[in-house]
């Protein structure tokens, strides 16, 4: 039996965020985060306005997005722990899209959205305001992408038609030159 994935490093602030002491083991901190998220989709300190964040989660649900939010009051040295936390929460709640944010970083996980969309949302989720960041993230998820596939197909077909057209004009031009030579030698 394998043990569940527990991020190798979670900033001590996670434990203090969920009401545990800084010396609390990482797995206990994550257990508390998972418990908090189960209640209303949010694990956040009181300073991050959990009620407003819960409303963002509810609004996302109305749009068909199963969103979970984890907010840290301070940023870790690098953004990797945020993605680890988001992944852990996402694995605990299958089908969920998870945003873990701190004042300077964001980390995401989703089995529904592709990495490009998630990272575009992460970029918009780095405002320093947890509520605005989460709203920006949801907006990015619900914004339709540019239809690259139909554009590419149309572009390839356009180039193919242009190539055929050029070839037809070349053949006609050669025939015209050849006909002029034949007409010129027969005179």
C-alpha positions as a printed Julia matrix, in Angstrom:
187×3 Matrix{Float64}:
   0.0    0.0     0.0
   1.36   3.4    -0.9
   0.95   6.36    1.36
  -0.96   9.39    0.08
   1.03  12.19   -1.51
   1.96  14.76    1.09
   3.84  17.78   -0.17
   7.47  17.68    0.9
   7.37  21.28    2.01
   4.44  23.4     3.07
   5.13  26.81    4.5
   4.59  27.03    8.26
   1.94  29.66    7.55
  -0.41  26.94    6.33
  -0.55  25.51    9.83
  -1.14  28.9    11.39
  -3.74  29.65    8.69
  -5.82  26.68    9.73
  -5.44  27.33   13.45
  -2.57  24.97   14.18
   0.82  25.86   15.59
   3.91  26.37   13.49
   5.44  23.14   14.84
   2.52  21.01   13.61
   3.52  18.24   11.16
   2.73  18.83    7.5
   0.25  15.96    7.24
  -1.82  17.38   10.11
  -1.83  20.78    8.44
  -3.03  19.26    5.16
  -5.69  17.27    7.01
  -7.01  20.51    8.47
  -6.9   22.24    5.07
  -8.86  19.35    3.54
 -11.4   19.56    6.38
 -11.81  23.31    5.89
 -12.26  22.9     2.14
 -14.91  20.22    2.65
 -17.14  22.68    4.54
 -17.49  25.48    1.99
 -14.72  25.02   -0.58
 -12.41  27.47    1.22
  -9.42  27.2     3.55
  -8.32  30.72    4.41
  -7.38  32.92    7.34
 -10.01  35.36    8.62
  -7.98  38.25    7.15
  -8.67  36.89    3.63
 -12.48  37.28    4.01
 -13.57  33.61    3.91
 -17.24  34.6     3.44
 -16.43  36.5     0.23
 -14.26  33.61   -0.93
 -17.11  31.17   -0.24
 -19.29  33.39   -2.43
 -16.73  33.15   -5.24
 -16.86  29.35   -4.88
 -20.68  29.45   -5.0
 -20.64  31.72   -8.06
 -18.17  29.38   -9.78
 -20.41  26.42   -8.98
 -23.31  28.27  -10.65
 -21.11  28.41  -13.78
 -20.4   24.67  -13.57
 -16.95  24.99  -12.0
 -16.25  22.86   -8.92
 -13.77  25.28   -7.31
 -11.76  24.85   -4.11
  -9.67  27.71   -2.7
  -6.69  27.6    -0.33
  -5.31  30.97    0.77
  -1.98  31.53    2.52
  -1.4   34.83    4.32
   2.25  35.05    3.2
   4.14  33.84    0.17
   6.57  30.93    0.33
  10.09  31.45   -1.08
   9.0   29.78   -4.36
   5.62  28.93   -5.87
   6.05  25.13   -5.96
   4.41  24.5    -2.55
   1.23  26.16   -3.78
   0.94  23.76   -6.7
   1.66  20.86   -4.31
  -1.11  22.01   -1.99
  -3.51  22.45   -4.91
  -2.66  18.97   -6.18
  -3.2   17.42   -2.75
  -6.6   19.1    -2.4
  -7.53  18.14   -5.97
  -6.68  14.5    -5.36
  -8.82  14.55   -2.2
 -11.75  16.08   -4.1
 -11.79  14.42   -7.55
 -13.15  16.56  -10.33
 -12.38  19.79   -8.51
 -10.38  22.69   -9.83
  -8.16  24.04   -7.06
  -6.53  27.45   -6.66
  -3.95  27.89   -3.91
  -2.9   31.52   -3.57
  -0.6   33.67   -1.52
   0.06  37.4    -1.89
   2.71  36.83   -4.57
   2.14  33.37   -6.0
  -0.57  31.03   -7.21
  -0.7   27.3    -7.78
  -3.43  25.31   -9.48
  -4.69  21.83  -10.14
  -7.52  20.6   -12.34
  -8.49  17.43  -14.15
 -10.97  19.52  -16.18
  -8.93  22.44  -17.53
  -5.7   22.24  -19.5
  -2.44  23.58  -18.09
  -2.41  26.57  -20.47
  -5.78  27.76  -19.19
  -4.77  27.16  -15.57
  -1.53  29.07  -15.93
  -3.3   31.96  -17.64
  -5.65  32.01  -14.65
  -2.7   31.84  -12.25
  -1.19  34.92  -13.86
  -4.42  36.8   -13.22
  -4.61  35.47   -9.66
  -1.51  37.27   -8.43
  -3.12  40.49   -7.2
  -2.36  40.25   -3.48
  -6.12  40.32   -2.75
  -7.45  36.77   -2.33
 -11.03  37.61   -3.29
 -10.1   39.56   -6.42
  -7.5   36.94   -7.36
 -10.03  34.12   -7.13
 -12.59  36.12   -9.16
  -9.95  36.75  -11.83
  -9.13  33.05  -11.9
 -12.78  32.04  -12.36
 -13.21  34.66  -15.09
 -10.25  33.18  -16.98
 -11.7   29.67  -16.66
 -15.06  30.79  -18.01
 -13.66  32.88  -20.89
 -13.8   31.01  -24.2
 -10.44  30.37  -25.82
  -9.6   31.53  -29.32
 -10.71  28.78  -31.74
  -7.23  27.8   -32.88
  -8.24  24.52  -34.52
 -10.77  26.01  -36.98
  -8.38  28.92  -37.62
  -5.54  26.52  -38.42
  -7.72  24.41  -40.7
  -8.91  27.51  -42.58
  -5.34  28.8   -42.87
  -4.01  25.48  -44.23
  -6.88  25.23  -46.71
  -6.29  28.83  -47.8
  -2.61  28.17  -48.43
  -3.43  24.97  -50.34
  -5.96  26.78  -52.54
  -3.44  29.58  -53.17
  -0.74  27.04  -54.11
  -3.08  25.28  -56.55
  -4.1   28.66  -57.99
  -0.47  29.66  -58.54
   0.28  26.34  -60.21
  -2.71  26.7   -62.54
  -1.54  30.2   -63.51
   1.99  28.88  -64.17
   0.67  26.15  -66.48
  -1.55  28.64  -68.36
   1.36  31.04  -68.7
   3.61  28.34  -70.15
   0.9   27.27  -72.58
   0.38  30.86  -73.63
   4.12  31.35  -74.23
   4.3   28.06  -76.1
   1.28  28.99  -78.25
   2.88  32.37  -79.07
   6.11  30.63  -80.14
   4.2   28.21  -82.35
   2.18  31.07  -83.84
   5.38  33.11  -84.38
   7.24  30.28  -86.19
   4.29  29.42  -88.43
   4.14  32.91  -89.92
